[in-house]
Amino acid sequence: MVIVYVDTSVVIAKYKHSDSLYQDANRFFEKDYDFVISPITLMELYSVLARIRTFIRLEQGLENANVDTIVAFIVRDLKLRLVARSFMTRLQIFGAKIRAPLEYHLAIKFSEKLRLKTLDMLHITYAYMLRKILSYFVTYDDDILKARKSIERQVGIKVRRPSELV
């Protein structure tokens, strides 16, 4: 079974009919893959949908739905599996020891090598935490796609556009 970590950009493109990637996203979600998301993806979905909900097209009856309902619909509609790993670690920063989620520790570790924006880095580090089960990390994000060779070399995650897996 092909297990794919789906970036928020791909999920949004599936419902944003005006997006140039809409058709591509539709073809991708027709595949028989195991689509996984992280709590980071879920949080980002809430944030993005709260801002763009008037630009997305959902099934009839959901036009006036709140963001909770829209997110629940999307997760079910796309058969997204939320995979949550919750590990804490100790970081030593400027002589102080603090407890922090493992993905933050990993983001700090990979940040200088990958030079991604914060949310992009957190997605990649979460995918890294799932690397033993993941086949691919799929995105439309230009920054992640530009860094894909470095991500594969440094982190061991294969990054693809949805069209590369259709």
CNS distance restraints for C-alpha pairs under 8 A (distance, minus, plus):
assign (resid   1 and name CA) (resid  33 and name CA) 6.76 0.50 0.50
assign (resid   1 and name CA) (resid  34 and name CA) 7.05 0.50 0.50
assign (resid   2 and name CA) (resid  33 and name CA) 5.30 0.50 0.50
assign (resid   2 and name CA) (resid  34 and name CA) 6.13 0.50 0.50
assign (resid   2 and name CA) (resid 134 and name CA) 7.61 0.50 0.50
assign (resid   2 and name CA) (resid 135 and name CA) 5.79 0.50 0.50
assign (resid   3 and name CA) (resid  33 and name CA) 5.99 0.50 0.50
assign (resid   3 and name CA) (resid  34 and name CA) 4.67 0.50 0.50
assign (resid   3 and name CA) (resid  35 and name CA) 6.11 0.50 0.50
assign (resid   3 and name CA) (resid  36 and name CA) 7.06 0.50 0.50
assign (resid   3 and name CA) (resid 133 and name CA) 6.90 0.50 0.50
assign (resid   3 and name CA) (resid 134 and name CA) 5.13 0.50 0.50
assign (resid   3 and name CA) (resid 135 and name CA) 5.16 0.50 0.50
assign (resid   3 and name CA) (resid 136 and name CA) 6.81 0.50 0.50
assign (resid   4 and name CA) (resid  33 and name CA) 6.85 0.50 0.50
assign (resid   4 and name CA) (resid  34 and name CA) 6.11 0.50 0.50
assign (resid   4 and name CA) (resid  35 and name CA) 5.07 0.50 0.50
assign (resid   4 and name CA) (resid  36 and name CA) 5.92 0.50 0.50
assign (resid   4 and name CA) (resid 134 and name CA) 5.97 0.50 0.50
assign (resid   4 and name CA) (resid 135 and name CA) 5.78 0.50 0.50
assign (resid   4 and name CA) (resid 136 and name CA) 4.92 0.50 0.50
assign (resid   4 and name CA) (resid 137 and name CA) 5.78 0.50 0.50
assign (resid   4 and name CA) (resid 138 and name CA) 6.70 0.50 0.50
assign (resid   5 and name CA) (resid  35 and name CA) 6.10 0.50 0.50
assign (resid   5 and name CA) (resid  36 and name CA) 4.82 0.50 0.50
assign (resid   5 and name CA) (resid  37 and name CA) 5.69 0.50 0.50
assign (resid   5 and name CA) (resid 127 and name CA) 6.84 0.50 0.50
assign (resid   5 and name CA) (resid 134 and name CA) 6.93 0.50 0.50
assign (resid   5 and name CA) (resid 136 and name CA) 6.28 0.50 0.50
assign (resid   5 and name CA) (resid 137 and name CA) 4.74 0.50 0.50
assign (resid   5 and name CA) (resid 138 and name CA) 6.13 0.50 0.50
assign (resid   6 and name CA) (resid  10 and name CA) 6.63 0.50 0.50
assign (resid   6 and name CA) (resid  11 and name CA) 7.27 0.50 0.50
assign (resid   6 and name CA) (resid  35 and name CA) 6.31 0.50 0.50
assign (resid   6 and name CA) (resid  36 and name CA) 6.05 0.50 0.50
assign (resid   6 and name CA) (resid  37 and name CA) 5.78 0.50 0.50
assign (resid   6 and name CA) (resid 137 and name CA) 6.26 0.50 0.50
assign (resid   6 and name CA) (resid 138 and name CA) 5.20 0.50 0.50
assign (resid   6 and name CA) (resid 139 and name CA) 6.62 0.50 0.50
assign (resid   7 and name CA) (resid  11 and name CA) 6.95 0.50 0.50
assign (resid   7 and name CA) (resid  37 and name CA) 7.34 0.50 0.50
assign (resid   7 and name CA) (resid  41 and name CA) 6.65 0.50 0.50
assign (resid   7 and name CA) (resid 123 and name CA) 7.54 0.50 0.50
assign (resid   7 and name CA) (resid 137 and name CA) 7.31 0.50 0.50
assign (resid   7 and name CA) (resid 138 and name CA) 5.98 0.50 0.50
assign (resid   7 and name CA) (resid 139 and name CA) 5.09 0.50 0.50
assign (resid   7 and name CA) (resid 140 and name CA) 7.77 0.50 0.50
assign (resid   8 and name CA) (resid  12 and name CA) 6.20 0.50 0.50
assign (resid   8 and name CA) (resid  41 and name CA) 5.73 0.50 0.50
assign (resid   8 and name CA) (resid  44 and name CA) 6.83 0.50 0.50
assign (resid   8 and name CA) (resid  45 and name CA) 6.41 0.50 0.50
assign (resid   8 and name CA) (resid 139 and name CA) 7.59 0.50 0.50
assign (resid   9 and name CA) (resid  13 and name CA) 6.19 0.50 0.50
assign (resid   9 and name CA) (resid 139 and name CA) 6.20 0.50 0.50
assign (resid   9 and name CA) (resid 140 and name CA) 5.78 0.50 0.50
assign (resid   9 and name CA) (resid 141 and name CA) 6.64 0.50 0.50
assign (resid  10 and name CA) (resid  14 and name CA) 6.50 0.50 0.50
assign (resid  10 and name CA) (resid  25 and name CA) 6.18 0.50 0.50
assign (resid  10 and name CA) (resid 138 and name CA) 7.52 0.50 0.50
assign (resid  10 and name CA) (resid 139 and name CA) 5.85 0.50 0.50
assign (resid  10 and name CA) (resid 140 and name CA) 6.22 0.50 0.50
assign (resid  10 and name CA) (resid 162 and name CA) 7.67 0.50 0.50
assign (resid  11 and name CA) (resid  15 and name CA) 7.20 0.50 0.50
assign (resid  11 and name CA) (resid  25 and name CA) 7.58 0.50 0.50
assign (resid  12 and name CA) (resid  16 and name CA) 6.14 0.50 0.50
assign (resid  12 and name CA) (resid  45 and name CA) 7.92 0.50 0.50
assign (resid  13 and name CA) (resid  17 and name CA) 7.40 0.50 0.50
assign (resid  13 and name CA) (resid  19 and name CA) 6.06 0.50 0.50
assign (resid  13 and name CA) (resid  21 and name CA) 5.92 0.50 0.50
assign (resid  13 and name CA) (resid  22 and name CA) 5.02 0.50 0.50
assign (resid  13 and name CA) (resid  25 and name CA) 6.06 0.50 0.50
assign (resid  14 and name CA) (resid  21 and name CA) 7.85 0.50 0.50
assign (resid  14 and name CA) (resid  22 and name CA) 5.27 0.50 0.50
assign (resid  14 and name CA) (resid  23 and name CA) 7.57 0.50 0.50
assign (resid  14 and name CA) (resid  25 and name CA) 5.07 0.50 0.50
assign (resid  14 and name CA) (resid  26 and name CA) 5.68 0.50 0.50
assign (resid  15 and name CA) (resid  22 and name CA) 7.14 0.50 0.50
assign (resid  15 and name CA) (resid  56 and name CA) 5.34 0.50 0.50
assign (resid  15 and name CA) (resid  57 and name CA) 5.61 0.50 0.50
assign (resid  15 and name CA) (resid  58 and name CA) 6.75 0.50 0.50
assign (resid  16 and name CA) (resid  22 and name CA) 6.40 0.50 0.50
assign (resid  16 and name CA) (resid  55 and name CA) 6.31 0.50 0.50
assign (resid  16 and name CA) (resid  56 and name CA) 4.45 0.50 0.50
assign (resid  16 and name CA) (resid  57 and name CA) 6.22 0.50 0.50
assign (resid  17 and name CA) (resid  22 and name CA) 5.69 0.50 0.50
assign (resid  17 and name CA) (resid  56 and name CA) 6.64 0.50 0.50
assign (resid  17 and name CA) (resid  57 and name CA) 6.66 0.50 0.50
assign (resid  18 and name CA) (resid  22 and name CA) 7.22 0.50 0.50
assign (resid  18 and name CA) (resid  55 and name CA) 7.82 0.50 0.50
assign (resid  21 and name CA) (resid  25 and name CA) 6.10 0.50 0.50
assign (resid  22 and name CA) (resid  26 and name CA) 6.28 0.50 0.50
assign (resid  23 and name CA) (resid  27 and name CA) 6.34 0.50 0.50
assign (resid  24 and name CA) (resid  28 and name CA) 6.26 0.50 0.50
assign (resid  24 and name CA) (resid 162 and name CA) 7.00 0.50 0.50
assign (resid  24 and name CA) (resid 163 and name CA) 6.22 0.50 0.50
assign (resid  25 and name CA) (resid  29 and name CA) 6.27 0.50 0.50
assign (resid  25 and name CA) (resid 162 and name CA) 6.68 0.50 0.50
assign (resid  25 and name CA) (resid 163 and name CA) 7.92 0.50 0.50
assign (resid  26 and name CA) (resid  30 and name CA) 6.44 0.50 0.50
assign (resid  27 and name CA) (resid  31 and name CA) 7.13 0.50 0.50
assign (resid  27 and name CA) (resid 166 and name CA) 6.72 0.50 0.50
assign (resid  28 and name CA) (resid 162 and name CA) 5.69 0.50 0.50
assign (resid  28 and name CA) (resid 163 and name CA) 6.83 0.50 0.50
assign (resid  28 and name CA) (resid 165 and name CA) 7.10 0.50 0.50
assign (resid  28 and name CA) (resid 166 and name CA) 5.66 0.50 0.50
assign (resid  29 and name CA) (resid  78 and name CA) 6.84 0.50 0.50
assign (resid  31 and name CA) (resid 166 and name CA) 7.08 0.50 0.50
assign (resid  34 and name CA) (resid  80 and name CA) 7.63 0.50 0.50
assign (resid  34 and name CA) (resid  81 and name CA) 7.56 0.50 0.50
assign (resid  35 and name CA) (resid  78 and name CA) 7.93 0.50 0.50
assign (resid  35 and name CA) (resid  79 and name CA) 6.87 0.50 0.50
assign (resid  35 and name CA) (resid  80 and name CA) 5.12 0.50 0.50
assign (resid  35 and name CA) (resid  81 and name CA) 6.10 0.50 0.50
assign (resid  36 and name CA) (resid  80 and name CA) 5.42 0.50 0.50
assign (resid  36 and name CA) (resid  81 and name CA) 4.59 0.50 0.50
assign (resid  36 and name CA) (resid  82 and name CA) 5.79 0.50 0.50
assign (resid  36 and name CA) (resid  83 and name CA) 6.45 0.50 0.50
assign (resid  37 and name CA) (resid  41 and name CA) 5.78 0.50 0.50
assign (resid  37 and name CA) (resid  42 and name CA) 7.16 0.50 0.50
assign (resid  37 and name CA) (resid  80 and name CA) 6.47 0.50 0.50
assign (resid  37 and name CA) (resid  81 and name CA) 6.04 0.50 0.50
assign (resid  37 and name CA) (resid  82 and name CA) 4.95 0.50 0.50
assign (resid  37 and name CA) (resid  83 and name CA) 6.14 0.50 0.50
assign (resid  38 and name CA) (resid  42 and name CA) 6.43 0.50 0.50
assign (resid  38 and name CA) (resid  82 and name CA) 5.54 0.50 0.50
assign (resid  38 and name CA) (resid  83 and name CA) 5.39 0.50 0.50
assign (resid  38 and name CA) (resid  84 and name CA) 5.93 0.50 0.50
assign (resid  38 and name CA) (resid 123 and name CA) 7.85 0.50 0.50
assign (resid  38 and name CA) (resid 126 and name CA) 7.13 0.50 0.50
assign (resid  39 and name CA) (resid  43 and name CA) 6.10 0.50 0.50
assign (resid  39 and name CA) (resid  82 and name CA) 7.01 0.50 0.50
assign (resid  39 and name CA) (resid  83 and name CA) 7.45 0.50 0.50
assign (resid  39 and name CA) (resid  84 and name CA) 6.31 0.50 0.50
assign (resid  40 and name CA) (resid  44 and name CA) 6.13 0.50 0.50
assign (resid  40 and name CA) (resid 119 and name CA) 7.90 0.50 0.50
assign (resid  40 and name CA) (resid 122 and name CA) 7.36 0.50 0.50
assign (resid  40 and name CA) (resid 123 and name CA) 6.72 0.50 0.50
assign (resid  41 and name CA) (resid  45 and name CA) 6.04 0.50 0.50
assign (resid  41 and name CA) (resid 123 and name CA) 7.50 0.50 0.50
assign (resid  42 and name CA) (resid  46 and name CA) 6.47 0.50 0.50
assign (resid  42 and name CA) (resid  71 and name CA) 7.99 0.50 0.50
assign (resid  43 and name CA) (resid  47 and name CA) 6.44 0.50 0.50
assign (resid  44 and name CA) (resid  48 and name CA) 6.01 0.50 0.50
assign (resid  45 and name CA) (resid  49 and name CA) 5.82 0.50 0.50
assign (resid  45 and name CA) (resid  71 and name CA) 7.03 0.50 0.50
assign (resid  46 and name CA) (resid  50 and name CA) 6.04 0.50 0.50
assign (resid  46 and name CA) (resid  67 and name CA) 6.52 0.50 0.50
assign (resid  46 and name CA) (resid  68 and name CA) 7.60 0.50 0.50
assign (resid  46 and name CA) (resid  71 and name CA) 6.88 0.50 0.50
assign (resid  47 and name CA) (resid  51 and name CA) 6.74 0.50 0.50
assign (resid  48 and name CA) (resid  52 and name CA) 6.21 0.50 0.50
assign (resid  49 and name CA) (resid  53 and name CA) 5.02 0.50 0.50
assign (resid  49 and name CA) (resid  67 and name CA) 6.67 0.50 0.50
assign (resid  50 and name CA) (resid  67 and name CA) 6.30 0.50 0.50
assign (resid  52 and name CA) (resid  56 and name CA) 6.91 0.50 0.50
assign (resid  57 and name CA) (resid  63 and name CA) 7.88 0.50 0.50
assign (resid  58 and name CA) (resid  62 and name CA) 6.18 0.50 0.50
assign (resid  58 and name CA) (resid  63 and name CA) 6.79 0.50 0.50
assign (resid  59 and name CA) (resid  63 and name CA) 7.65 0.50 0.50
assign (resid  61 and name CA) (resid  65 and name CA) 7.81 0.50 0.50
assign (resid  62 and name CA) (resid  70 and name CA) 7.26 0.50 0.50
assign (resid  65 and name CA) (resid  69 and name CA) 6.01 0.50 0.50
assign (resid  65 and name CA) (resid  70 and name CA) 6.44 0.50 0.50
assign (resid  66 and name CA) (resid  70 and name CA) 6.40 0.50 0.50
assign (resid  67 and name CA) (resid  71 and name CA) 6.03 0.50 0.50
assign (resid  68 and name CA) (resid  72 and name CA) 6.17 0.50 0.50
assign (resid  69 and name CA) (resid  73 and name CA) 6.05 0.50 0.50
assign (resid  70 and name CA) (resid  74 and name CA) 6.16 0.50 0.50
assign (resid  71 and name CA) (resid  75 and name CA) 6.14 0.50 0.50
assign (resid  72 and name CA) (resid  76 and name CA) 6.27 0.50 0.50
assign (resid  73 and name CA) (resid  77 and name CA) 5.82 0.50 0.50
assign (resid  74 and name CA) (resid  78 and name CA) 5.94 0.50 0.50
assign (resid  75 and name CA) (resid  79 and name CA) 5.81 0.50 0.50
assign (resid  75 and name CA) (resid  80 and name CA) 5.01 0.50 0.50
assign (resid  75 and name CA) (resid  81 and name CA) 7.55 0.50 0.50
assign (resid  76 and name CA) (resid  80 and name CA) 6.55 0.50 0.50
assign (resid  85 and name CA) (resid 129 and name CA) 7.73 0.50 0.50
assign (resid  86 and name CA) (resid 101 and name CA) 7.15 0.50 0.50
assign (resid  86 and name CA) (resid 102 and name CA) 7.63 0.50 0.50
assign (resid  87 and name CA) (resid 101 and name CA) 5.85 0.50 0.50
assign (resid  87 and name CA) (resid 102 and name CA) 5.47 0.50 0.50
assign (resid  88 and name CA) (resid  99 and name CA) 6.40 0.50 0.50
assign (resid  88 and name CA) (resid 100 and name CA) 5.51 0.50 0.50
assign (resid  88 and name CA) (resid 101 and name CA) 4.46 0.50 0.50
assign (resid  88 and name CA) (resid 102 and name CA) 5.27 0.50 0.50
assign (resid  89 and name CA) (resid  99 and name CA) 5.56 0.50 0.50
assign (resid  89 and name CA) (resid 100 and name CA) 5.48 0.50 0.50
assign (resid  89 and name CA) (resid 101 and name CA) 6.06 0.50 0.50
assign (resid  89 and name CA) (resid 102 and name CA) 5.51 0.50 0.50
assign (resid  89 and name CA) (resid 105 and name CA) 7.28 0.50 0.50
assign (resid  90 and name CA) (resid  97 and name CA) 6.39 0.50 0.50
assign (resid  90 and name CA) (resid  98 and name CA) 5.50 0.50 0.50
assign (resid  90 and name CA) (resid  99 and name CA) 4.57 0.50 0.50
assign (resid  90 and name CA) (resid 100 and name CA) 6.22 0.50 0.50
assign (resid  91 and name CA) (resid  97 and name CA) 5.53 0.50 0.50
assign (resid  91 and name CA) (resid  98 and name CA) 5.29 0.50 0.50
assign (resid  91 and name CA) (resid  99 and name CA) 6.26 0.50 0.50
assign (resid  91 and name CA) (resid 100 and name CA) 6.88 0.50 0.50
assign (resid  91 and name CA) (resid 105 and name CA) 6.99 0.50 0.50
assign (resid  92 and name CA) (resid  96 and name CA) 5.43 0.50 0.50
assign (resid  92 and name CA) (resid  97 and name CA) 4.42 0.50 0.50
assign (resid  92 and name CA) (resid  98 and name CA) 6.40 0.50 0.50
assign (resid  93 and name CA) (resid  97 and name CA) 6.42 0.50 0.50
assign (resid  93 and name CA) (resid  98 and name CA) 7.63 0.50 0.50
assign (resid 100 and name CA) (resid 104 and name CA) 6.58 0.50 0.50
assign (resid 100 and name CA) (resid 105 and name CA) 6.98 0.50 0.50
assign (resid 101 and name CA) (resid 105 and name CA) 6.77 0.50 0.50
assign (resid 102 and name CA) (resid 106 and name CA) 6.21 0.50 0.50
assign (resid 103 and name CA) (resid 107 and name CA) 5.95 0.50 0.50
assign (resid 103 and name CA) (resid 122 and name CA) 6.46 0.50 0.50
assign (resid 103 and name CA) (resid 125 and name CA) 5.60 0.50 0.50
assign (resid 103 and name CA) (resid 126 and name CA) 6.00 0.50 0.50
assign (resid 103 and name CA) (resid 129 and name CA) 7.68 0.50 0.50
assign (resid 104 and name CA) (resid 108 and name CA) 6.25 0.50 0.50
assign (resid 104 and name CA) (resid 122 and name CA) 7.19 0.50 0.50
assign (resid 105 and name CA) (resid 109 and name CA) 6.33 0.50 0.50
assign (resid 106 and name CA) (resid 110 and name CA) 6.12 0.50 0.50
assign (resid 106 and name CA) (resid 125 and name CA) 5.98 0.50 0.50
assign (resid 107 and name CA) (resid 111 and name CA) 5.62 0.50 0.50
assign (resid 107 and name CA) (resid 121 and name CA) 5.89 0.50 0.50
assign (resid 107 and name CA) (resid 122 and name CA) 6.14 0.50 0.50
assign (resid 107 and name CA) (resid 125 and name CA) 5.90 0.50 0.50
assign (resid 108 and name CA) (resid 112 and name CA) 7.74 0.50 0.50
assign (resid 110 and name CA) (resid 114 and name CA) 6.02 0.50 0.50
assign (resid 110 and name CA) (resid 115 and name CA) 8.00 0.50 0.50
assign (resid 110 and name CA) (resid 121 and name CA) 7.96 0.50 0.50
assign (resid 110 and name CA) (resid 154 and name CA) 7.89 0.50 0.50
assign (resid 110 and name CA) (resid 155 and name CA) 7.99 0.50 0.50
assign (resid 111 and name CA) (resid 115 and name CA) 5.26 0.50 0.50
assign (resid 111 and name CA) (resid 116 and name CA) 6.74 0.50 0.50
assign (resid 111 and name CA) (resid 121 and name CA) 7.12 0.50 0.50
assign (resid 113 and name CA) (resid 150 and name CA) 7.87 0.50 0.50
assign (resid 113 and name CA) (resid 154 and name CA) 7.62 0.50 0.50
assign (resid 114 and name CA) (resid 121 and name CA) 7.99 0.50 0.50
assign (resid 114 and name CA) (resid 147 and name CA) 6.85 0.50 0.50
assign (resid 114 and name CA) (resid 150 and name CA) 6.72 0.50 0.50
assign (resid 114 and name CA) (resid 151 and name CA) 6.78 0.50 0.50
assign (resid 116 and name CA) (resid 120 and name CA) 6.00 0.50 0.50
assign (resid 116 and name CA) (resid 121 and name CA) 5.52 0.50 0.50
assign (resid 116 and name CA) (resid 143 and name CA) 6.92 0.50 0.50
assign (resid 116 and name CA) (resid 144 and name CA) 7.20 0.50 0.50
assign (resid 117 and name CA) (resid 121 and name CA) 5.99 0.50 0.50
assign (resid 118 and name CA) (resid 122 and name CA) 6.19 0.50 0.50
assign (resid 119 and name CA) (resid 123 and name CA) 6.21 0.50 0.50
assign (resid 120 and name CA) (resid 124 and name CA) 6.30 0.50 0.50
assign (resid 120 and name CA) (resid 144 and name CA) 6.98 0.50 0.50
assign (resid 121 and name CA) (resid 125 and name CA) 6.10 0.50 0.50
assign (resid 122 and name CA) (resid 126 and name CA) 6.02 0.50 0.50
assign (resid 123 and name CA) (resid 127 and name CA) 6.16 0.50 0.50
assign (resid 124 and name CA) (resid 128 and name CA) 6.09 0.50 0.50
assign (resid 125 and name CA) (resid 129 and name CA) 6.32 0.50 0.50
assign (resid 126 and name CA) (resid 130 and name CA) 6.55 0.50 0.50
assign (resid 127 and name CA) (resid 131 and name CA) 5.88 0.50 0.50
assign (resid 127 and name CA) (resid 134 and name CA) 7.51 0.50 0.50
assign (resid 127 and name CA) (resid 137 and name CA) 7.14 0.50 0.50
assign (resid 127 and name CA) (resid 157 and name CA) 7.31 0.50 0.50
assign (resid 128 and name CA) (resid 155 and name CA) 6.47 0.50 0.50
assign (resid 128 and name CA) (resid 156 and name CA) 7.41 0.50 0.50
assign (resid 128 and name CA) (resid 157 and name CA) 6.71 0.50 0.50
assign (resid 130 and name CA) (resid 134 and name CA) 6.10 0.50 0.50
assign (resid 131 and name CA) (resid 135 and name CA) 7.79 0.50 0.50
assign (resid 131 and name CA) (resid 156 and name CA) 7.41 0.50 0.50
assign (resid 131 and name CA) (resid 157 and name CA) 6.64 0.50 0.50
assign (resid 135 and name CA) (resid 157 and name CA) 7.99 0.50 0.50
assign (resid 135 and name CA) (resid 158 and name CA) 7.12 0.50 0.50
assign (resid 136 and name CA) (resid 157 and name CA) 6.65 0.50 0.50
assign (resid 136 and name CA) (resid 158 and name CA) 5.02 0.50 0.50
assign (resid 136 and name CA) (resid 159 and name CA) 5.82 0.50 0.50
assign (resid 136 and name CA) (resid 160 and name CA) 6.74 0.50 0.50
assign (resid 137 and name CA) (resid 157 and name CA) 6.80 0.50 0.50
assign (resid 137 and name CA) (resid 158 and name CA) 6.04 0.50 0.50
assign (resid 137 and name CA) (resid 159 and name CA) 4.75 0.50 0.50
assign (resid 137 and name CA) (resid 160 and name CA) 6.24 0.50 0.50
assign (resid 138 and name CA) (resid 159 and name CA) 5.85 0.50 0.50
assign (resid 138 and name CA) (resid 160 and name CA) 4.97 0.50 0.50
assign (resid 138 and name CA) (resid 161 and name CA) 5.54 0.50 0.50
assign (resid 138 and name CA) (resid 162 and name CA) 5.95 0.50 0.50
assign (resid 139 and name CA) (resid 144 and name CA) 7.61 0.50 0.50
assign (resid 139 and name CA) (resid 145 and name CA) 7.43 0.50 0.50
assign (resid 139 and name CA) (resid 159 and name CA) 7.44 0.50 0.50
assign (resid 139 and name CA) (resid 160 and name CA) 6.51 0.50 0.50
assign (resid 139 and name CA) (resid 161 and name CA) 5.45 0.50 0.50
assign (resid 139 and name CA) (resid 162 and name CA) 6.77 0.50 0.50
assign (resid 140 and name CA) (resid 145 and name CA) 7.28 0.50 0.50
assign (resid 140 and name CA) (resid 161 and name CA) 5.98 0.50 0.50
assign (resid 140 and name CA) (resid 162 and name CA) 7.63 0.50 0.50
assign (resid 141 and name CA) (resid 145 and name CA) 6.17 0.50 0.50
assign (resid 142 and name CA) (resid 146 and name CA) 5.98 0.50 0.50
assign (resid 143 and name CA) (resid 147 and name CA) 6.31 0.50 0.50
assign (resid 144 and name CA) (resid 148 and name CA) 6.01 0.50 0.50
assign (resid 144 and name CA) (resid 159 and name CA) 7.90 0.50 0.50
assign (resid 145 and name CA) (resid 159 and name CA) 6.93 0.50 0.50
assign (resid 145 and name CA) (resid 160 and name CA) 7.32 0.50 0.50
assign (resid 145 and name CA) (resid 161 and name CA) 7.69 0.50 0.50
assign (resid 147 and name CA) (resid 151 and name CA) 6.03 0.50 0.50
assign (resid 148 and name CA) (resid 152 and name CA) 6.05 0.50 0.50
assign (resid 148 and name CA) (resid 158 and name CA) 7.34 0.50 0.50
assign (resid 148 and name CA) (resid 159 and name CA) 5.59 0.50 0.50
assign (resid 148 and name CA) (resid 160 and name CA) 7.95 0.50 0.50
assign (resid 149 and name CA) (resid 153 and name CA) 6.14 0.50 0.50
assign (resid 150 and name CA) (resid 154 and name CA) 5.78 0.50 0.50
assign (resid 150 and name CA) (resid 155 and name CA) 7.86 0.50 0.50
assign (resid 151 and name CA) (resid 155 and name CA) 5.22 0.50 0.50
assign (resid 151 and name CA) (resid 156 and name CA) 6.61 0.50 0.50
assign (resid 151 and name CA) (resid 157 and name CA) 6.25 0.50 0.50
assign (resid 151 and name CA) (resid 158 and name CA) 7.57 0.50 0.50
assign (resid 151 and name CA) (resid 159 and name CA) 7.64 0.50 0.50
assign (resid 152 and name CA) (resid 156 and name CA) 4.43 0.50 0.50
assign (resid 152 and name CA) (resid 157 and name CA) 4.77 0.50 0.50
assign (resid 152 and name CA) (resid 158 and name CA) 5.45 0.50 0.50
assign (resid 152 and name CA) (resid 159 and name CA) 7.22 0.50 0.50
assign (resid 153 and name CA) (resid 157 and name CA) 7.96 0.50 0.50
assign (resid 160 and name CA) (resid 164 and name CA) 6.23 0.50 0.50
assign (resid 160 and name CA) (resid 165 and name CA) 7.46 0.50 0.50
assign (resid 161 and name CA) (resid 165 and name CA) 7.29 0.50 0.50
assign (resid 162 and name CA) (resid 166 and name CA) 6.66 0.50 0.50
